[in-house]
């Protein structure tokens, strides 16, 4: 089997409002959790309580994601500022 080689260069990664996107998704997961909590009995009767807990897990993982992308965004800004100043970027 021949080794696959790309025929063109990979595009630059898209950068956008990553922090806002992750924050919005986290809020959406938490709102879905809050909407389902009053109907917990209905979900329990049908063995579908995993829907409720999935929304809570999504909100919890979203909080970790917010922390991560804020740190990443700050590091990218530090790197860009150091490059503009002609210095060496700090890790």
Secondary structure by P-SEA (a helix, b strand, c coil): cbbbbbccccccccccaaaaaaaaaaaaaaaaaaaaccaaaaaaaaccaaaaaaaaaaaaaaaaaaaaaaaaaaaaaaaaaaaaacccccc
